[in-house]
Amino acid sequence: MGAISLKLPEDVLEASRRCADSLHLSMAAYIRRAVERMNRQTQALHPSKTFGRGLEESAQRKHARQP
């Protein structure tokens, strides 16, 4: 799994922290879900673009983790 480093405005960071806490998620899991959701929305809005297999593989891994 790759890694990234983010710099967020304090208000966005604090709001994200509160939302992650309310869902009982770590910040990493919360941000990962947000990125996955944005990727799916972007792909749905632009279906003619080639996004590669990354989104498809990510969705398969996610479903494999769920009981």
C-alpha positions, -999 to 999 in steps of 0.1 A, spaced: 0 0 0 13 34 -9 14 64 14 8 101 11 12 132 33 -15 158 35 -16 194 47 -51 205 55 -65 237 68 -72 234 106 -110 237 102 -110 209 76 -88 187 97 -109 192 128 -141 185 110 -126 154 95 -114 143 129 -149 147 144 -166 129 115 -141 100 117 -147 98 155 -184 97 150 -180 68 126 -155 50 149 -129 52 121 -92 62 122 -83 93 103 -65 71 77 -96 50 72 -119 80 70 -97 98 44 -92 65 25 -130 62 22 -134 98 11 -108 93 -17 -125 60 -28 -159 78 -29 -145 107 -49 -128 83 -73 -161 64 -79 -180 97 -84 -154 110 -108 -154 77 -128 -192 78 -129 -192 114 -142 -166 107 -168 -172 70 -179 -154 75 -213 -121 83 -196 -96 55 -189 -89 53 -152 -71 20 -154 -77 -9 -130 -70 9 -98 -106 17 -89 -119 -17 -98 -92 -35 -78 -98 -12 -48 -135 -20 -49 -127 -58 -50 -103 -55 -21 -129 -36 -1 -156 -62 -7 -132 -90 1 -126 -74 36 -163 -72 45 -178 -102 62 
